[in-house]
């Protein structure tokens, strides 16, 4: 089939036909003027007229084609212009689109209807009317679709509605005919508009209110093309609305969480998103800022940042706890790598504020410690009475041997040893009962376990045998207080299970290497070297039904008043806090065995060498020392000892009188030795005031026990030495000499 000629080709052909027609007319005129008569002349004229008729007929056909082509160009131009109005996605100007098509196709009204209410209602949403044509849009709202079933059935079947003369509509379309004639519509064409999933969204139409009309294929096709454009725009709008809804839905969920959520670029550290809960910590916008500056006040990336780890282990979730001093909050953190909409890998972090939970846990730990100390009180009293009995006994012997210096000196040595044993016992109690938590340092566990056994030995009934299988001397990163508490709780739990009928308590400490298979469900732990602390008993055992409950807080099988149910819960918390895990194996009648696994750190153990006795006279001097203590016996003994070494000593029984003396003659004193806990003015306050006047004076702060003033705080104030009472005067004199010579 031949292709239709183009617009330019038709114009050239018409011009050629006009030229030929002109030549024929000229020839015919010439022949009629000639004087030649006869059949030849008539034949020439007839042929010329026939040729002219043929040319006129061809020219007419070409002119019709040309007009059709011109009209098609007009329509195509209108479609192109209308499509350009869909380019801006923010707001499509439907009025301009309808006007463009209406003017190009020369109709009186162009409109869009939407079918709503699950196909129940028709509503005119957009309308353009030519000049002199009355608008109908306000009258065509919420029409009952059931009244126009002929119309809607055709559209649902995917058919176009083409009406050349409304007056000729069949009786099946009586309702449609009535409403169309009420709007003076003579002729119309409508096409369906589809939404996603081939659901009928509505329809679009052209009305001619002036005349009946035979609608051409190109006009119907133009309307269909425009309908497809509208359908695409509807789908785009629906997608945008759906995405906006989902985004707002997610934001609403994230902003309703108490947990703090933030997203950052793990390479540039730029903050990309924070939720409402996180924003409350800041009085300014943090999006686009650098996380380590905003969250921690650092000038460079945090040394503890997990970005590298989560990038290497993606998509694995990394969990840890972190205290932020800038916010004074402790957070339980979950972070991982997720994909951002632009395709890059970003850090997603959920941080739950567990500050209050930690404070409650601390109080619970302290309550449990007090319970344990109550259990140990009888044994502690027994040990102290034994120590004091020894001290009193050797004191009597020293008096008896006062005229025999060598024997008296040996008696005094025994008294000194007893005092040291009492000091060590006091330190053990303070270590166990102190509030300090999470002070992790490299430590060897076996000395601490042996100390625990010594503390327990006096309280464990004699019908319970203790077996010591402590072998490992491996080092772990741990809080000694927590490990002490862990061992105490497990051992106490074991001996209490056997105290009625006796048995064997076994405690072991061994090294082992665990692989992935041996770690089992402990997926957050890494394979490698572990220290195994094992505590077992030969008691009645733990029933299988309650084995999964024994680590729950407040769960206990003991009688009321015999326990808080916090012991094993604290054990589980301590183990988890040290990146370890715990197992229990028990059969009724066969006892129970608890195994704690803690990761070993790769470090050499540096054992402290025992101190050798030194000659006290080597620490003598002539400087002036201020002594401050509200205990007269301590003050007198230290004064006599230091005076005997040559020092000038000024003694004060309270901080206020000491400060007054110093204010009067600050240059008279070379060193201060002060007690911490004193009435009216503490050693800390005295030290602060003295250091304001003479910042370089050495101060030794002595304390029996104090909750708030720690070694770190004391040294931070400028105090040179922080020592625990009781302190031997020989050690004190050495310390004084070192500070004065520094």
C-alpha positions, 0 to 999 in steps of 0.5 A: 500500500502506498504511503500517504503523501506529506504536506509538502509533497501535496503542495508541490503536486497541486502547484504542478497541476495548476501549472498543467491546467493553465497550459491546457486552458491556453492551448484550448483558447488558441485552438478555438481562435484558429481558423481551421475547421473540421473534425481535427479541430473539434477533436483537439478541443474535446481532448483539451477539455477532458484533460482539464476536467481530469486535472481539476478532479486530481487537484480537488482530491489533492486539496482535500488531502491537503486540508486533512493534513493541515487539520492533522497538523493542527491537532498534532500541534495541539497534542504536543502543546498539551503534553508539554503542560504535563512536564511540570509534575508539581501542578498540571494546568488542566484548564490550559490543556482543555482550552488547547484541545477545544480551540484546535478541534473547534468544539464548544466544551471539553471536560473531565469526569471522575467516577468515585464511590466505587463506581457509584458517583459521577462528578465533573472535575474540570471544564473548558467552554468556548465563548458563548457556551454556558458552563455546566460543571457546577450542575454536574456534581455527585450524579448517580451513576446508576441513572446512566447505566448505558453510558457507564457500561460502555466505558467500563467495556473500554468503548468510546462513546461517539454520538453524531446526533444526540436526537437519534439516541435509542430509548436505552439511553433515555436518561443520557439523552435528557441530560445532554439535551438539557445542556444543548449538546448536539453531538459529542465524543467521550473516551474512558480514562483508566487508573492503575490495574485497568480500573475505570477512573473516569472519562473525557469528552468533546461537546458540540452545542452548535451542530451535529457532527461526524467525528473523524478518527483523528479527533477520537484518536486525539482524545484517546491520546489526551486520556492516556496522558491524564491516566499517566498523570493520575498514576504519577500523582497516586504514586507520589501520594502513596510515597508521601503517605508511606514516608509520613507513616514511617516518620510518624512511627520513628517520631513516636519512638522513645528510642533515639534514631539517627542516620549518618554517612559512615565515610564523611560522618555527615548526619542525614536524619534524626528522629524527634526523640533525638532532637530533644537533646539539641537546641539547633538543627543537626542535619548536615552537621558532623556527628562526632562534633555534635554528639561528643564535642570532638574535633576528629572521629571518635576512637570508639566509632563502630563505622569500620566494624559495621561496614565490614560486617554488614548487614550484621547488627552491632550492639553495645552500651555507651555512656555519653558524658556530654549528655550524661546519659547511658545508651543501649545502642544497635547500629548497622549498615542500611541502603539510603535512597541514593544507593549509598551505604549509611549508618543506622543507629537506634540508641535507647536511653537506659540511664534510669535502668542503670541507676535501678540496676545499681540500687538492685546490685547494692541491695543484693550485695547487702544481702550477701554481706548479711550472709557473710556477717557471721563469718566476718565477725568470726575472722575479726574475733580471731584476728583480735584474739591474736593481737590481744594475745601477742600484746600480752606476750609483748608486755610479759617479754618487755625486758627481753627485746628480741622476744618482745620484737617477735611478739610485736611482729605478730601483732603487726601481721594481725593488723595487716590481716584485719586491714586486708579483710576490711579491704575485701569487704569494701571492694565487695560493697562499694558502689563503683561500677564498670571500672574495667581494667586488665586483671588476672582472676585467680588471686581474686577467686582465692580471696573469695574462697578465703572470705567464704571459708569461715562462713561455709559449714564444716560439712561442706568440702571445698575443692580448688581447681584453680589453674588458669592465670589468664588475663581478662578486661574486667571490673574486679568488683563485678567479678568478685560479686559474680564469684561470691554469688555463685559460691554462696548459691552453691553452698546454700543448696547443700547446707542442710545435708553437706556436700562438695563445692568445687570451683575451677578456673581454666583456659579453653578455645571456643570455635563458632560451633561451640558458641552455639546461639551466642552469635554476637560473640567472637570465637577465640580464647576464653576463661572458664569459671566453673562452680558446681555443687552436689546439692539437690539440683535444679528442676528442668521446669525452672532452669530457664527462670533462675536468671530472672530478677526476683525469682527464688526458690528460697523461703520468704526472708531468705533471699531477694532473688537477685543473685543469679540475675546479677550474675547474668548481668555481669557476664553479659556486661563483660561480653561473655556467656553463662551456662547451667547444667543440672539434674535433680539429685545430681547437683548443679554446675554453672559455667561462666565464659569470659573472653581473654585479652592478649597481654602479659601478666605483670605480677607485683614483686613483694615489697622489701623492708627498708630502714625507716631512718633512710626516710628522715628529714628536717622539713616542717610537716602538718598533720591533721586527723581527728583521731588522737591516737593516730595523730600522736603516733604519727607525730612521735614517729616523724619527730623521731626521724627529724621532722618538725611536726605541727599537729591539728585535730580538725581542719578549721584550726589547720587552715587557720594556721596555714593562712597565718604562715603559708610558707612555714609548711613544706607538706600536709598529711590530712585525714579525709573524714573529719567533723566541720571541715573535710580533708578535701575542703581543707586541701582545696583551700590550701592549694588555692594559696600554695598550689605546689605544696604536696598533700597526702590525703588519707581515708578509711572509706569515702563514697564520693571522693575517689582517687581520680578526683583527689589527684585531679584537685592537685593532691599528690597522694591518695592512700587507704587507711590504715597506713604504716608509719614506715610507708608514710615516712617513705612517701613523705620523703619521695614527695619532698625530694621530687 
